[in-house]
Amino acid sequence: MCLAGVMAAACTEATPTDDNGLGDPGDCVVVEMASSPEKIDLMTALAKTFNDGDLAKLGDECIFVRPQRKSSGAAAQLLYTSWDESVDGPRPVVWSPAASAWGQVVNQRRIDSGQQAIVGTGNPFMVTPLVIAMPKPMADALGYPAMPIGWSDILSLAKDPNGWASVGRPEFGAFKLGKTNPNFSTSGLNALIAQTYAASGKTSGLSAEDLNKPEVVEFGTSVESAVVHYGDTTLTFLNNMYRADQRSGALNYVSAVAVEEKSVIDYNQGNPDGILDPGEQPRPPKVPLVAMYPKEGTLFSDNPFFILDAPWVSQEQKDAARAFEQFVSRPENQQEVLKFGFRPGIPAVPVDDPITGANGVDPNQPQTLFEVPRSQVLTELLDKWERQRKKAQVTLVLDVSGSMGDAADPKNPDSGTKLDLAKQAIRDSIALFGPDDILSFVIFSTGLGPQGDQDVVEIVPPGRAADVGERLRAAVDVLSAEGNTPLYEVAKQTYQSGLEQFDATRINAVVLLSDGKNDDGEPDDDQRQLQDLLTALRAGNEGQASHPVRVFPIAYGADADSATLKAIAEASSSAVYSAKDAKTISQVLNAVISNF
């Protein structure tokens, strides 16, 4: 079972040299394919069958399709900015994000920057609707499904100071909403579109004028105010909810989360991230989720098959890609999508098991679908979300111990040190925060401070990102690597500081980057320190805790203590991120910041 939120690790993104077990293409026409993660196993299996069969022919030449895992939002950004094949893998001939809306975003962003549009119309490969997933006792409290529920009802609960007490269930506490970042996540993008349509009273033709209506702005801002924290993928929420469920705390983490129907099926079958490791046995949750189909309407994630009209794609590759598209559209291959919890993309194949009530979903829903807005409206909607989203209060914590002075790439001495790359990543990441987000910056090692007796030093005190950004960049520039790694102490201190400065109107978090194991000169005390830390984190983020401060660790480099950082993330109901390859630190840090 992969860790939610791990972007640079193999469970989420393929490395540039990963052939996914497909073998050597030889002299065939190679069709590189970027596929959203939830269907990569299926696409790889279909590609292997196709490559080995008689249909993989283009005249006298063979065709070799090679899918690579690439998250929809991440691929979209690479396609309208710069795709570096040495870091990001091969540029695609075929792109299959989770939803067609991403193609419109790419085209509009490229046009806005003076580039040509490269994404045409794509046929759906498989579909799954966006739903509001809610623990069954909470759905029951709202009377669902007998009582239709929609975004307006979510807004009413979110705004009510009595929370769940307003529907007679005070033991459920405050209403807490989980949503993903629409710049990264398909469910986040579709949820943003859906809630905006719900606010406008329309089901199609959403316009730029609609986005500026006061009631639409107020609706969106109010929904965002109920967010616990954002995430780069829904797996962050589902894995955290599943862990809480195993500790009999399923109702404490979030009240509702916008996910795809397929994710509800996976969760209820005991596979919250949709990936089973070899030998892993699924274990259904104690409290299942219910898929609520919003009464105002919803959208399908349609998993389009885009053959890119890009400068790097030859006509020969386009023709080869069409042959594979025809293959995956065959009824027998469409039947395979059901095994993964999706609905077939062609009407000829009926919806069947596991799209059933036993898995918390309804094959007869949704009844109303929203139209995907025009590309200009989509990009304006994303830009406006940046202003409407819930603000954050974040402490950036950087390991400056001696090992950070090691080469980022031991095989390339000119690659710079791990600290060099981390410093650049932090400098770049500041621009990702909103001007009114609160930022502070802390470093840790042994022998810090004027007297050399400090392990943790706050370099930049909390302040608005717009006010402290340049100071933070300047502070990063002069850092050097020396000393050992007091990992437990810095996690404890920065977490406690977050509690003391807690702001209920913001997402409160610590981002902790470390490249090593705890080494503060007191090895006999390590186990006690770790247990005390984890106990404090669990106490602050379980039950009806009113001051949740989440710690988002980044395991940096090959020697990071990934197991401990994972435990810290789980105890604080967040996600651990991996930058085992130090060169990926910028994209990993970007993924972390998508939570805020």
Stockholm file with secondary structure:
# STOCKHOLM 1.0

chainA/1-596         MCLAGVMAAACTEATPTDDNGLGDPGDCVVVEMASSPEKIDLMTALAKTFNDGDLAKLGDECIFVRPQRKSSGAAAQLLYTSWDESVDGPRPVVWSPAASAWGQVVNQRRIDSGQQAIVGTGNPFMVTPLVIAMPKPMADALGYPAMPIGWSDILSLAKDPNGWASVGRPEFGAFKLGKTNPNFSTSGLNALIAQTYAASGKTSGLSAEDLNKPEVVEFGTSVESAVVHYGDTTLTFLNNMYRADQRSGALNYVSAVAVEEKSVIDYNQGNPDGILDPGEQPRPPKVPLVAMYPKEGTLFSDNPFFILDAPWVSQEQKDAARAFEQFVSRPENQQEVLKFGFRPGIPAVPVDDPITGANGVDPNQPQTLFEVPRSQVLTELLDKWERQRKKAQVTLVLDVSGSMGDAADPKNPDSGTKLDLAKQAIRDSIALFGPDDILSFVIFSTGLGPQGDQDVVEIVPPGRAADVGERLRAAVDVLSAEGNTPLYEVAKQTYQSGLEQFDATRINAVVLLSDGKNDDGEPDDDQRQLQDLLTALRAGNEGQASHPVRVFPIAYGADADSATLKAIAEASSSAVYSAKDAKTISQVLNAVISNF
#=GR chainA/1-596 SS CCCTTCCSSTTTSCCTTCCTTCCCCTTSEEEEEEECGGGHHHHHHHHHHHHTSTTCEETTEEEEEEEEECCHHHHHHHHHSCCCHHHHCSCCSEEECSSTHHHHHHHHHHHHTTCCCCCCCCEESEEEEEEEEEEHHHHHHTTTTTSCCCHHHHHHHHHCTTGGGGGTCGGGCSCCEECCCTTTCHHHHHHHHHHHHHHHTCSSCCCHHHHTCHHHHHHHHHHHHTBSCCCSSTHHHHHHHHHHHHTTCTTTSCSEEEEEHHHHHHHHTTCTTSCCCTTCCCCCCSSCEEEECCTTCBCEECCEEEECCCTTCCHHHHHHHHHHHHHHTSHHHHGGGGGGTCEESSTTSCCCTTSSGGGTCCTTCCSCBCCCCCHHHHHHHHHHHHHHSCCEEEEEEEECSGGGGSBSSTTCGGGCBHHHHHHHHHHHHGGGSCTTSEEEEEEEEEEESTTSCEEEEEEEEEEEHHHHHHHHHHHHHTCCCCSCBCHHHHHHHHHHHHHHTCCTTSEEEEEEEESSCCBSSCGGGHHHHHHHHHHHHHHHHSTTCSCCCEEEEEEESTTSCHHHHHHHHHHTTCCCEEECSGGGHHHHHHHHHTTC
#=GC SS_cons         CCCTTCCSSTTTSCCTTCCTTCCCCTTSEEEEEEECGGGHHHHHHHHHHHHTSTTCEETTEEEEEEEEECCHHHHHHHHHSCCCHHHHCSCCSEEECSSTHHHHHHHHHHHHTTCCCCCCCCEESEEEEEEEEEEHHHHHHTTTTTSCCCHHHHHHHHHCTTGGGGGTCGGGCSCCEECCCTTTCHHHHHHHHHHHHHHHTCSSCCCHHHHTCHHHHHHHHHHHHTBSCCCSSTHHHHHHHHHHHHTTCTTTSCSEEEEEHHHHHHHHTTCTTSCCCTTCCCCCCSSCEEEECCTTCBCEECCEEEECCCTTCCHHHHHHHHHHHHHHTSHHHHGGGGGGTCEESSTTSCCCTTSSGGGTCCTTCCSCBCCCCCHHHHHHHHHHHHHHSCCEEEEEEEECSGGGGSBSSTTCGGGCBHHHHHHHHHHHHGGGSCTTSEEEEEEEEEEESTTSCEEEEEEEEEEEHHHHHHHHHHHHHTCCCCSCBCHHHHHHHHHHHHHHTCCTTSEEEEEEEESSCCBSSCGGGHHHHHHHHHHHHHHHHSTTCSCCCEEEEEEESTTSCHHHHHHHHHHTTCCCEEECSGGGHHHHHHHHHTTC
//
